Amino acid sequence: MVRDDSKRSFTGPLAGLKVVEIGSIGPGPFCAMLLADLGADVIRVDRATGSGLVGPNADFRTELLHRGRRSLAVDLKHPDGAAVVLSLVADADVLIEGFRPGVAERLGIGPDDCAQRNARLIYGRMTGFGQDGPLAQHVGHDINYVALSGALSLIGRQGQPPTPPLSLIGDFGGGGMLLALGVLSALFERQRSGLGQVVDASMVEGAALLATPFFGFAQTGVWGERGTNIVDSGAPYYDAYETADGKWLAVGALEPHFYADLVALLELPDDLPDQNDRSQWPQMKKVFADAVRGRTLTEWLEAGEGLTPCILPVLEVDEAPSHPHHVARNAFVDVDGLVQPAPAPRFSRTAATVDRRPPMPGEHTTEILTDWGIDPGRSADWLRSGAVREAEAET
């Protein structure tokens, strides 16, 4: 089914907010997705030519990070490319870009250029290392930023190399989500000052921020080498164990009363070492693993009813949407056949929704220029000159 996306009824707490997203990959799109999920009118400025996805997916229609917004295709190297973006900036609240430092300025859409058009604009900048410093121009990806932050050294099993945690810590948690927080904070401050400002979000700094408590642990002597601690797979009562049917049970019984219920559930011997005797943890992990392997996942979940052992199944991504708890809370939504996490968090009065599929680059070019009040003659000139482009019709 192809739905008519020409008009959108904006809902959510950010309804009325106008955002220009300069197309990028990873954290920038995630930030823009969060804002769009919560009701902002986000215009994604894609490349007019050579616009491709980076990563395993090559289909713009299934790139979920692009959901909830419209696309305008612009040639930023065209003599009129910057003028197109600045015409949108004049009526925008926020601009988000993910270029290396200095690139936006060279293209004519840097903070100073934009401030001349709109002194109230919040200009969000997303980079790996920040706008200055010795590594500002250094290339990298999530694993590099998380490594430099110190966080990657903490993740992995004992005796094993540091384990990349997908791209959750750098790109998304320490990147896009941090930028969204910065943008919303700047918008709040604007209510007092009436002025915009630049938000400089660095994935290295964001990843380090996420690891704040662990920096404290490491300095107070309560944290050992990687994979030997309570929440990094070192503790026997905090890990994932394979069940009799080859599935996985997540165990997180940190507190003594939860641990007691876990021991009872697993029918472990009474002479177990003390829960927090770290010298015995390797031996205890084998005891726990052998016990969990004795029943199927379903049998463990049923046996745990009425107790508080802090166990839950490790669900595959195709299993999670149908779990009864997620179904009850509508935690996943189906938009044009693509099942995806619903917007979060929840709001009591201004519910957020996903009501627009990921766009093709340039799919809404003319529509956007019209809706944002650009003179029709000027828009036509830009189309003729190649400064902007309409998406090719889908087959």
LOPA-415563 format. One record per residue: residue in three letters; x, y negated, z of N, C-alpha, C in turn. Coordinates in steps of 0.2 Angstrom, whole numbers, padded with zeros to 4 digits, always signed. Example, Ala and Ser with C-alpha at 12.3 -4.5 7.8 and 13.67 -1.06 7.14 Angstrom:
2
ALA+0066+0028+0039+0062+0022+0039+0066+0016+0039;SER+0064+0011+0035+0068+0005+0036+0064+0000+0039;
This chain:
395
MET+0004+0006+0000+0000+0000+0000+0004-0006+0000;VAL+0003-0011-0004+0006-0017-0004+0002-0023-0002;ARG+0003-0026+0004-0002-0031+0006+0000-0038+0004;ASP-0005-0042+0003-0004-0049+0002-0001-0053+0007;ASP+0005-0055+0007+0008-0058+0012+0008-0066+0011;SER+0004-0068+0006+0005-0075+0005+0003-0080+0010;LYS-0001-0078+0015-0003-0082+0020-0002-0078+0027;ARG+0000-0081+0032+0001-0077+0038-0002-0081+0044;SER-0006-0078+0048-0009-0081+0054-0004-0080+0060;PHE+0000-0086+0061+0005-0085+0066+0002-0085+0073;THR+0004-0080+0077+0002-0079+0084+0009-0078+0088;GLY+0008-0078+0094+0014-0077+0099+0016-0084+0102;PRO+0020-0083+0107+0021-0089+0111+0026-0094+0107;LEU+0029-0092+0101+0033-0097+0097+0029-0100+0091;ALA+0022-0098+0091+0018-0101+0085+0019-0108+0084;GLY+0021-0111+0078+0022-0118+0077+0029-0120+0077;LEU+0034-0115+0079+0041-0116+0078+0043-0115+0071;LYS+0047-0119+0068+0049-0118+0061+0057-0117+0061;VAL+0059-0111+0058+0066-0109+0058+0068-0108+0051;VAL+0074-0110+0050+0078-0109+0044+0084-0104+0045;GLU+0083-0098+0043+0089-0093+0044+0093-0092+0037;ILE+0099-0094+0038+0104-0093+0032+0106-0085+0032;GLY+0104-0082+0027+0104-0075+0027+0111-0072+0029;SER+0112-0067+0033+0118-0064+0035+0117-0057+0037;ILE+0121-0054+0040+0120-0047+0042+0120-0046+0050;GLY+0117-0041+0053+0118-0039+0060+0115-0044+0065;PRO+0119-0048+0069+0116-0052+0074+0112-0058+0072;GLY+0113-0061+0066+0109-0067+0064+0102-0064+0062;PRO+0101-0059+0058+0095-0057+0057+0091-0054+0063;PHE+0095-0051+0068+0091-0049+0074+0089-0055+0078;CYS+0092-0060+0078+0090-0066+0082+0084-0069+0078;ALA+0084-0069+0072+0078-0072+0068+0072-0067+0068;MET+0073-0061+0069+0068-0056+0069+0065-0057+0076;LEU+0068-0058+0081+0065-0059+0088+0061-0065+0088;LEU+0064-0071+0085+0060-0077+0085+0053-0076+0080;ALA+0054-0073+0075+0048-0071+0071+0043-0067+0074;ASP+0045-0062+0078+0041-0057+0081+0037-0061+0086;LEU+0040-0066+0089+0036-0070+0094+0032-0076+0091;GLY+0032-0076+0085+0027-0081+0081+0030-0087+0077;ALA+0037-0087+0077+0040-0093+0074+0039-0092+0066;ASP+0038-0097+0062+0038-0097+0055+0046-0097+0053;VAL+0048-0091+0051+0056-0091+0050+0056-0090+0042;ILE+0060-0094+0039+0062-0094+0032+0069-0091+0031;ARG+0069-0086+0028+0076-0083+0027+0079-0085+0020;VAL+0084-0088+0020+0088-0091+0014+0092-0085+0012;ASP+0090-0082+0007+0094-0077+0004+0099-0079-0002;ARG+0104-0075-0004+0108-0077-0010+0103-0077-0016;ALA+0104-0081-0021+0101-0081-0027+0103-0076-0032;THR+0110-0074-0031+0113-0069-0035+0117-0064-0030;GLY+0118-0058-0032+0123-0054-0029+0121-0052-0021;SER+0114-0053-0020+0112-0052-0013+0111-0045-0012;GLY+0115-0042-0008+0115-0035-0006+0115-0033+0001;LEU+0113-0028+0003+0113-0026+0010+0119-0023+0012;VAL+0122-0024+0018+0128-0020+0021+0126-0015+0026;GLY+0128-0009+0025+0126-0003+0029+0123+0002+0025;PRO+0120+0007+0029+0117+0013+0025+0111+0012+0021;ASN+0108+0006+0022+0101+0005+0019+0103+0000+0013;ALA+0100+0002+0007+0101-0002+0001+0094-0005-0001;ASP+0089-0004+0003+0082-0006+0001+0079-0012+0005;PHE+0079-0017+0002+0076-0023+0006+0070-0022+0009;ARG+0065-0018+0006+0059-0017+0008+0058-0013+0015;THR+0064-0009+0016+0064-0005+0023+0069-0008+0028;GLU+0072-0014+0026+0077-0017+0031+0073-0020+0037;LEU+0072-0017+0042+0067-0019+0047+0070-0025+0051;LEU+0076-0026+0051+0079-0033+0054+0076-0039+0050;HIS+0073-0038+0044+0071-0044+0040+0063-0044+0041;ARG+0060-0041+0045+0053-0041+0046+0050-0048+0048;GLY+0044-0049+0047+0041-0055+0050+0042-0062+0047;ARG+0046-0062+0041+0048-0068+0038+0047-0068+0030;ARG+0048-0074+0028+0047-0075+0020+0055-0077+0018;SER+0056-0075+0011+0062-0076+0009+0062-0081+0003;LEU+0067-0086+0003+0069-0091-0002+0076-0089-0004;ALA+0076-0088-0011+0083-0087-0014+0086-0093-0016;VAL+0092-0095-0013+0096-0101-0015+0103-0099-0017;ASP+0105-0103-0022+0113-0102-0024+0116-0108-0020;LEU+0119-0106-0015+0122-0112-0010+0129-0115-0014;LYS+0131-0112-0019+0137-0115-0023+0135-0119-0029;HIS+0128-0119-0030+0125-0123-0035+0126-0131-0032;PRO+0126-0136-0037+0127-0143-0035+0121-0145-0031;ASP+0115-0142-0032+0109-0143-0028+0107-0138-0022;GLY+0112-0133-0021+0110-0128-0016+0109-0131-0009;ALA+0114-0135-0007+0114-0138-0001+0108-0143+0000;ALA+0106-0146-0005+0100-0151-0005+0094-0147-0004;VAL+0093-0140-0006+0087-0136-0005+0087-0135+0003;VAL+0092-0133+0005+0093-0131+0013+0091-0137+0017;LEU+0094-0143+0015+0093-0149+0019+0086-0151+0019;SER+0083-0150+0013+0076-0152+0012+0071-0148+0017;LEU+0073-0142+0019+0070-0138+0024+0071-0140+0031;VAL+0078-0141+0032+0080-0144+0038+0077-0150+0041;ALA+0075-0154+0036+0071-0160+0038+0065-0159+0042;ASP+0062-0153+0041+0056-0152+0044+0056-0146+0049;ALA+0062-0144+0050+0063-0138+0054+0065-0139+0062;ASP+0064-0134+0066+0066-0135+0073+0073-0132+0074;VAL+0074-0126+0070+0080-0122+0071+0083-0120+0065;LEU+0090-0120+0065+0094-0117+0059+0098-0112+0062;ILE+0099-0106+0059+0103-0100+0061+0108-0099+0056;GLU+0114-0098+0057+0119-0096+0052+0124-0092+0055;GLY+0127-0087+0051+0132-0083+0053+0139-0083+0049;PHE+0140-0089+0046+0147-0089+0043+0153-0089+0047;ARG+0159-0088+0044+0165-0090+0048+0165-0097+0049;PRO+0169-0099+0055+0169-0106+0056+0172-0110+0050;GLY+0168-0116+0048+0170-0120+0043+0167-0119+0036;VAL+0164-0113+0035+0161-0111+0029+0154-0116+0028;ALA+0150-0116+0033+0144-0120+0032+0146-0127+0031;GLU+0151-0130+0034+0153-0137+0032+0155-0138+0025;ARG+0159-0133+0023+0161-0133+0016+0155-0133+0011;LEU+0150-0129+0013+0144-0129+0008+0140-0135+0009;GLY+0141-0139+0014+0137-0145+0014+0131-0144+0019;ILE+0131-0139+0023+0125-0138+0027+0127-0137+0034;GLY+0133-0140+0036+0135-0139+0043+0131-0143+0048;PRO+0133-0143+0054+0129-0147+0059+0128-0154+0058;ASP+0134-0157+0056+0134-0165+0055+0129-0166+0049;ASP+0130-0162+0043+0125-0163+0038+0118-0163+0040;CYS+0116-0157+0044+0110-0156+0046+0107-0161+0050;ALA+0111-0164+0055+0109-0169+0060+0107-0175+0057;GLN+0111-0177+0051+0109-0183+0047+0102-0183+0045;ARG+0099-0177+0043+0093-0176+0041+0088-0175+0047;ASN+0090-0172+0052+0085-0170+0058+0089-0170+0064;ALA+0089-0176+0068+0093-0176+0074+0090-0172+0080;ARG+0084-0169+0079+0081-0164+0084+0083-0157+0082;LEU+0086-0156+0077+0088-0149+0075+0092-0145+0080;ILE+0090-0139+0082+0094-0134+0085+0098-0130+0080;TYR+0105-0131+0080+0109-0127+0075+0112-0121+0079;GLY+0110-0115+0077+0113-0109+0080+0118-0106+0076;ARG+0124-0105+0079+0130-0102+0075+0131-0095+0079;MET+0132-0090+0074+0133-0084+0077+0140-0081+0073;THR+0145-0080+0078+0151-0077+0075+0154-0072+0080;GLY+0159-0069+0078+0162-0064+0082+0166-0067+0088;PHE+0170-0072+0086+0175-0075+0091+0174-0082+0093;GLY+0168-0085+0091+0167-0092+0092+0169-0097+0087;GLN+0168-0103+0088+0170-0108+0083+0177-0111+0083;ASP+0180-0109+0089+0187-0111+0089+0191-0105+0093;GLY+0198-0107+0094+0202-0102+0097+0206-0098+0092;PRO+0212-0095+0094+0216-0092+0089+0213-0087+0085;LEU+0208-0083+0087+0205-0078+0082+0199-0080+0079;ALA+0197-0087+0079+0191-0089+0076+0190-0087+0069;GLN+0195-0087+0065+0195-0085+0058+0196-0078+0056;HIS+0197-0074+0062+0199-0067+0061+0193-0063+0059;VAL+0194-0058+0055+0188-0054+0052+0187-0048+0057;GLY+0181-0046+0058+0180-0040+0062+0172-0038+0062;HIS+0171-0033+0065+0164-0030+0066+0163-0028+0073;ASP+0157-0026+0075+0155-0025+0081+0160-0021+0086;ILE+0163-0016+0083+0168-0012+0087+0174-0016+0089;ASN+0176-0021+0085+0181-0025+0086+0180-0030+0092;TYR+0174-0033+0091+0172-0038+0096+0171-0035+0103;VAL+0168-0029+0103+0167-0026+0110+0173-0023+0112;ALA+0178-0021+0108+0185-0019+0111+0188-0025+0114;LEU+0188-0031+0111+0191-0037+0113+0188-0039+0120;SER+0182-0038+0121+0178-0040+0127+0180-0037+0133;GLY+0183-0031+0132+0184-0026+0138+0179-0021+0139;ALA+0173-0022+0136+0167-0017+0137+0168-0011+0134;LEU+0172-0010+0128+0172-0004+0125+0177+0001+0129;SER+0182-0002+0133+0186+0002+0137+0182+0006+0142;LEU+0176+0004+0144+0172+0007+0149+0168+0013+0147;ILE+0167+0013+0140+0162+0018+0137+0165+0024+0135;GLY+0163+0030+0137+0166+0036+0135+0167+0041+0140;ARG+0168+0047+0139+0169+0053+0144+0176+0053+0146;GLN+0177+0056+0151+0184+0057+0154+0188+0060+0149;GLY+0194+0058+0148+0199+0061+0143+0198+0060+0136;GLN+0192+0057+0134+0191+0056+0128+0192+0048+0126;PRO+0192+0047+0119+0193+0040+0117+0187+0036+0119;PRO+0188+0029+0119+0182+0025+0120+0177+0026+0114;THR+0171+0026+0116+0166+0028+0111+0161+0022+0109;PRO+0161+0021+0103+0157+0015+0100+0150+0017+0102;PRO+0147+0012+0105+0139+0013+0107+0135+0010+0102;LEU+0135+0013+0096+0132+0011+0090+0134+0003+0089;SER+0130-0001+0087+0132-0008+0087+0127-0012+0091;LEU+0125-0009+0097+0120-0012+0101+0123-0018+0105;ILE+0130-0017+0107+0132-0022+0112+0135-0028+0109;GLY+0138-0028+0103+0141-0033+0100+0136-0037+0096;ASP+0133-0033+0091+0128-0036+0086+0122-0039+0089;PHE+0119-0034+0093+0112-0035+0095+0111-0038+0102;GLY+0114-0035+0107+0113-0037+0114+0118-0043+0115;GLY+0124-0043+0114+0129-0048+0115+0129-0053+0109;GLY+0125-0052+0104+0125-0056+0098+0119-0060+0097;GLY+0114-0056+0093+0108-0059+0091+0103-0061+0097;MET+0103-0057+0102+0099-0058+0108+0102-0064+0112;LEU+0108-0064+0113+0111-0070+0116+0110-0077+0112;LEU+0110-0076+0106+0109-0082+0102+0102-0085+0102;ALA+0097-0080+0103+0090-0081+0104+0089-0085+0110;LEU+0092-0082+0115+0092-0086+0122+0095-0093+0122;GLY+0100-0094+0118+0103-0100+0118+0099-0105+0114;VAL+0096-0103+0108+0091-0107+0104+0086-0109+0109;LEU+0082-0105+0112+0077-0106+0116+0078-0111+0122;SER+0084-0110+0125+0087-0114+0130+0088-0122+0127;ALA+0091-0122+0121+0092-0129+0118+0085-0132+0117;LEU+0080-0128+0114+0073-0131+0113+0070-0133+0120;PHE+0071-0130+0125+0069-0132+0131+0072-0139+0133;GLU+0078-0139+0133+0082-0145+0134+0080-0151+0130;ARG+0078-0150+0124+0076-0155+0119+0070-0159+0121;GLN+0066-0155+0125+0060-0158+0128+0061-0164+0132;ARG+0067-0164+0135+0069-0170+0140+0073-0175+0136;SER+0078-0173+0132+0082-0177+0128+0080-0180+0121;GLY+0076-0176+0118+0073-0177+0112+0078-0176+0106;LEU+0084-0173+0108+0090-0172+0103+0091-0165+0102;GLY+0093-0163+0096+0096-0156+0095+0103-0155+0097;GLN+0105-0149+0097+0113-0148+0098+0115-0142+0095;VAL+0121-0140+0095+0124-0134+0092+0124-0129+0097;VAL+0122-0123+0096+0123-0117+0100+0128-0112+0097;ASP+0134-0112+0100+0140-0108+0098+0140-0101+0102;ALA+0137-0096+0098+0136-0089+0101+0142-0085+0098;SER+0146-0081+0103+0151-0077+0101+0150-0070+0103;MET+0150-0065+0099+0149-0058+0101+0154-0055+0106;VAL+0160-0058+0106+0165-0056+0111+0163-0058+0117;GLU+0161-0064+0118+0159-0067+0124+0152-0064+0127;GLY+0148-0063+0122+0141-0060+0124+0142-0053+0126;ALA+0147-0049+0123+0148-0042+0125+0151-0042+0132;ALA+0156-0047+0133+0159-0047+0140+0153-0049+0145;LEU+0149-0053+0143+0143-0055+0148+0139-0050+0150;LEU+0137-0045+0145+0134-0039+0147+0137-0035+0152;ALA+0144-0035+0152+0148-0031+0156+0150-0034+0163;THR+0146-0040+0164+0148-0044+0170+0149-0039+0177;PRO+0144-0035+0178+0145-0031+0185+0151-0027+0185;PHE+0153-0024+0179+0158-0020+0178+0165-0023+0179;PHE+0165-0029+0177+0171-0033+0179+0172-0034+0186;GLY+0166-0035+0190+0167-0035+0197+0169-0029+0200;PHE+0166-0023+0198+0168-0017+0200+0175-0015+0200;ALA+0178-0017+0194+0185-0015+0192+0190-0019+0197;GLN+0187-0025+0199+0192-0029+0203+0191-0027+0211;THR+0186-0024+0213+0185-0022+0220+0187-0015+0221;GLY+0190-0011+0217+0192-0005+0218+0187+0001+0218;VAL+0181-0001+0216+0175+0004+0216+0174+0008+0209;TRP+0178+0006+0205+0178+0009+0198+0184+0012+0196;GLY+0183+0018+0194+0189+0022+0191+0190+0022+0184;GLU+0194+0027+0181+0195+0027+0174+0189+0029+0171;ARG+0189+0028+0164+0183+0029+0160+0180+0036+0161;GLY+0174+0037+0162+0171+0044+0162+0171+0047+0169;THR+0173+0043+0174+0173+0046+0181+0169+0042+0186;ASN+0164+0038+0183+0160+0034+0188+0153+0036+0188;ILE+0149+0032+0191+0142+0034+0192+0138+0034+0186;VAL+0139+0029+0182+0134+0028+0176+0138+0029+0169;ASP+0144+0032+0169+0147+0032+0163+0149+0040+0161;SER+0144+0044+0164+0145+0052+0163+0149+0055+0168;GLY+0152+0051+0173+0156+0055+0178+0152+0058+0183;ALA+0147+0055+0185+0143+0058+0191+0138+0064+0188;PRO+0138+0070+0192+0134+0075+0190+0126+0073+0189;TYR+0124+0069+0193+0117+0067+0194+0115+0061+0189;TYR+0120+0059+0184+0118+0054+0180+0122+0056+0173;ASP+0118+0060+0169+0121+0062+0163+0115+0066+0159;ALA+0116+0068+0153+0112+0072+0149+0114+0079+0148;TYR+0109+0083+0150+0111+0091+0150+0107+0094+0145;GLU+0110+0099+0142+0107+0103+0137+0102+0109+0140;THR+0096+0109+0137+0091+0114+0140+0092+0121+0136;ALA+0088+0126+0138+0088+0132+0135+0086+0132+0128;ASP+0082+0128+0126+0080+0127+0119+0084+0122+0115;GLY+0090+0120+0117+0094+0116+0113+0092+0109+0113;LYS+0087+0107+0118+0086+0100+0118+0089+0097+0124;TRP+0088+0091+0126+0092+0087+0131+0088+0084+0136;LEU+0090+0084+0142+0087+0082+0148+0091+0076+0151;ALA+0088+0070+0151+0092+0064+0154+0091+0064+0162;VAL+0096+0064+0166+0095+0064+0173+0099+0058+0176;GLY+0095+0055+0180+0097+0048+0183+0096+0048+0190;ALA+0097+0053+0194+0095+0053+0202+0101+0049+0206;LEU+0101+0043+0206+0106+0039+0209+0105+0039+0217;GLU+0099+0037+0219+0098+0037+0226+0097+0043+0230;PRO+0099+0044+0236+0099+0050+0240+0092+0054+0239;HIS+0087+0050+0240+0080+0054+0240+0079+0057+0233;PHE+0081+0053+0228+0079+0056+0221+0084+0062+0220;TYR+0090+0061+0222+0095+0066+0222+0093+0073+0225;ALA+0090+0072+0231+0087+0078+0235+0082+0081+0231;ASP+0077+0077+0228+0072+0080+0223+0075+0084+0217;LEU+0080+0081+0215+0084+0084+0209+0087+0091+0211;VAL+0090+0091+0216+0093+0097+0219+0088+0102+0220;ALA+0082+0100+0223+0077+0105+0224+0074+0108+0218;LEU+0073+0103+0213+0070+0105+0206+0075+0110+0203;LEU+0081+0109+0203+0086+0113+0200+0088+0120+0204;GLU+0085+0120+0210+0086+0126+0214+0093+0127+0215;LEU+0097+0122+0217+0104+0122+0218+0106+0125+0225;PRO+0111+0128+0226+0113+0130+0233+0113+0125+0238;ASP+0112+0127+0244+0112+0122+0250+0119+0119+0252;ASP+0124+0123+0250+0131+0121+0252+0135+0117+0246;LEU+0131+0113+0242+0134+0109+0237+0138+0104+0241;PRO+0144+0101+0238+0148+0096+0241+0143+0090+0242;ASP+0146+0085+0245+0142+0079+0246+0141+0075+0239;GLN+0135+0072+0239+0133+0069+0232+0138+0065+0229;ASN+0142+0061+0233+0147+0056+0231+0154+0058+0232;ASP+0155+0064+0233+0162+0067+0234+0165+0067+0227;ARG+0168+0062+0224+0170+0062+0217+0175+0067+0216;SER+0179+0070+0221+0184+0075+0219+0180+0081+0217;GLN+0174+0082+0219+0170+0088+0217+0166+0087+0211;TRP+0165+0081+0208+0161+0080+0203+0162+0084+0197;PRO+0168+0086+0195+0169+0090+0189+0166+0097+0190;GLN+0167+0100+0196+0164+0106+0198+0157+0106+0198;MET+0154+0101+0201+0147+0100+0202+0143+0099+0195;LYS+0147+0096+0190+0144+0095+0184+0143+0102+0180;LYS+0147+0106+0181+0146+0113+0178+0140+0116+0182;VAL+0140+0116+0188+0134+0119+0192+0127+0116+0189;PHE+0127+0109+0188+0121+0106+0185+0120+0108+0178;ALA+0125+0109+0174+0124+0110+0167+0121+0118+0167;ASP+0124+0122+0171+0122+0129+0171+0115+0130+0173;ALA+0113+0126+0178+0106+0126+0180+0101+0123+0175;VAL+0102+0118+0172+0098+0115+0167+0097+0119+0161;ARG+0102+0123+0159+0102+0128+0154+0097+0134+0155;GLY+0095+0134+0161+0091+0140+0162+0084+0139+0160;ARG+0081+0133+0158+0074+0133+0157+0074+0128+0150;THR+0068+0128+0147+0067+0124+0141+0066+0117+0144;LEU+0066+0112+0139+0064+0105+0141+0057+0105+0144;THR+0053+0108+0140+0046+0107+0143+0045+0110+0150;GLU+0048+0116+0151+0048+0119+0157+0051+0114+0163;TRP+0056+0111+0162+0059+0106+0167+0054+0100+0168;LEU+0051+0098+0163+0047+0092+0164+0041+0094+0168;GLU+0038+0100+0166+0032+0102+0170+0034+0104+0177;ALA+0040+0107+0178+0042+0108+0185+0043+0102+0189;GLY+0045+0097+0186+0047+0091+0189+0041+0086+0191;GLU+0035+0088+0189+0029+0085+0191+0028+0085+0198;GLY+0026+0079+0201+0025+0079+0209+0031+0077+0212;LEU+0037+0078+0209+0044+0076+0212+0046+0070+0209;THR+0052+0067+0212+0055+0061+0209+0062+0062+0208;PRO+0064+0067+0203+0071+0068+0202+0074+0064+0196;CYS+0070+0059+0194+0072+0054+0189+0075+0058+0183;ILE+0070+0062+0180+0072+0066+0174+0067+0064+0168;LEU+0069+0063+0162+0065+0062+0156+0069+0065+0150;PRO+0065+0067+0145+0068+0070+0139+0072+0065+0135;VAL+0077+0067+0132+0081+0063+0127+0077+0064+0120;LEU+0073+0059+0118+0069+0059+0112+0073+0057+0106;GLU+0072+0061+0101+0074+0059+0094+0070+0053+0092;VAL+0073+0049+0087+0070+0043+0085+0063+0044+0082;ASP+0062+0050+0079+0056+0052+0076+0051+0055+0081;GLU+0053+0056+0087+0049+0058+0092+0046+0053+0097;ALA+0050+0048+0098+0049+0042+0102+0042+0039+0101;PRO+0040+0037+0095+0034+0034+0094+0028+0038+0096;SER+0028+0044+0096+0022+0048+0098+0022+0050+0105;HIS+0027+0048+0109+0027+0050+0116+0020+0046+0119;PRO+0017+0050+0124+0010+0047+0127+0011+0040+0130;HIS+0017+0039+0133+0018+0032+0136+0018+0027+0131;HIS+0022+0028+0126+0023+0023+0120+0016+0022+0117;VAL+0012+0028+0116+0006+0027+0112+0001+0023+0116;ALA+0001+0024+0123-0004+0021+0127-0002+0013+0127;ARG+0004+0011+0127+0006+0004+0127+0007+0001+0120;ASN+0006+0005+0115+0007+0003+0108+0014+0000+0107;ALA+0019+0004+0109+0026+0002+0110+0029+0002+0103;PHE+0026+0006+0098+0028+0006+0091+0022+0004+0087;VAL+0024+0001+0081+0019-0001+0076+0020+0002+0069;ASP+0015+0003+0065+0016+0005+0058+0014-0001+0054;VAL+0019-0003+0050+0018-0009+0045+0020-0006+0038;ASP+0015-0005+0034+0016-0003+0027+0020+0004+0027;GLY+0018+0008+0032+0021+0015+0032+0028+0015+0035;LEU+0030+0010+0038+0037+0010+0042+0035+0009+0049;VAL+0037+0014+0053+0036+0014+0060+0042+0011+0063;GLN+0040+0006+0068+0046+0002+0071+0044+0000+0078;PRO+0049-0002+0082+0047-0005+0089+0043-0011+0088;ALA+0038-0011+0092+0034-0017+0093+0037-0023+0096;PRO+0035-0029+0095+0038-0035+0098+0038-0034+0106;ALA+0043-0037+0109+0044-0036+0116+0047-0043+0118;PRO+0046-0045+0124+0041-0043+0130+0034-0044+0128;ARG+0029-0042+0133+0022-0043+0132+0020-0050+0135;PHE+0015-0053+0132+0013-0060+0134+0005-0059+0136;SER+0003-0062+0141-0004-0061+0143-0009-0065+0139;ARG-0007-0070+0136-0012-0074+0132-0010-0075+0125;THR-0003-0075+0123-0001-0076+0116+0002-0070+0114;ALA-0001-0065+0112+0001-0059+0110+0006-0059+0104;ALA+0011-0056+0103+0016-0056+0098+0014-0050+0093;THR+0015-0051+0087+0013-0045+0082+0018-0045+0076;VAL+0019-0039+0073+0022-0039+0067+0017-0038+0061;ASP+0017-0044+0057+0012-0044+0052+0014-0045+0045;ARG+0021-0044+0044+0024-0046+0038+0030-0041+0037;ARG+0030-0037+0031+0035-0032+0029+0041-0036+0028;PRO+0047-0033+0028+0053-0036+0025+0053-0038+0018;PRO+0055-0044+0017+0054-0047+0010+0059-0045+0005;MET+0058-0045-0001+0063-0045-0006+0066-0052-0007;PRO+0073-0053-0008+0076-0059-0008+0073-0064-0014;GLY+0070-0070-0012+0067-0074-0016+0060-0073-0017;GLU+0057-0068-0013+0050-0066-0015+0045-0072-0014;HIS+0047-0077-0009+0042-0082-0007+0044-0089-0009;THR+0049-0089-0014+0053-0096-0015+0048-0101-0016;THR+0043-0101-0021+0039-0106-0023+0034-0108-0017;GLU+0032-0102-0014+0027-0103-0009+0030-0107-0003;ILE+0036-0105-0001+0039-0109+0004+0040-0116+0003;LEU+0043-0118-0003+0044-0125-0005+0038-0129-0005;THR+0032-0125-0007+0026-0129-0007+0023-0130+0000;ASP+0024-0124+0004+0021-0125+0011+0025-0130+0015;TRP+0032-0130+0014+0036-0135+0018+0036-0142+0015;GLY+0031-0143+0010+0030-0150+0008+0035-0153+0003;ILE+0039-0149+0000+0044-0151-0005+0040-0153-0012;ASP+0042-0159-0014+0039-0161-0020+0039-0156-0026;PRO+0033-0155-0029+0033-0149-0034+0037-0150-0040;GLY+0038-0157-0042+0043-0158-0048+0050-0156-0046;ARG+0052-0158-0040+0059-0156-0037+0060-0149-0037;SER+0055-0145-0035+0055-0138-0034+0056-0135-0041;ALA+0052-0138-0046+0052-0135-0053+0059-0136-0056;ASP+0062-0142-0054+0069-0143-0057+0074-0138-0054;TRP+0073-0137-0047+0078-0132-0044+0077-0125-0047;LEU+0071-0123-0049+0070-0117-0052+0073-0117-0059;ARG+0072-0122-0063+0075-0122-0070+0083-0122-0070;SER+0086-0125-0065+0093-0126-0064+0096-0120-0061;GLY+0093-0116-0058+0096-0110-0055+0098-0111-0048;ALA+0096-0117-0045+0098-0118-0038+0094-0114-0033;VAL+0087-0112-0035+0083-0107-0032+0081-0102-0037;ARG+0079-0096-0034+0076-0091-0039+0070-0088-0036;GLU+0066-0085-0040+0060-0081-0038+0062-0074-0039;ALA+0060-0070-0034+0061-0063-0035+0058-0060-0041;GLU+0062-0055-0044+0059-0051-0049+0053-0047-0047;ALA+0048-0046-0051+0042-0043-0050+0044-0035-0048;GLU+0040-0033-0043+0042-0026-0041+0038-0021-0046;THR+0042-0015-0047+0039-0010-0052+0036-0005-0048;
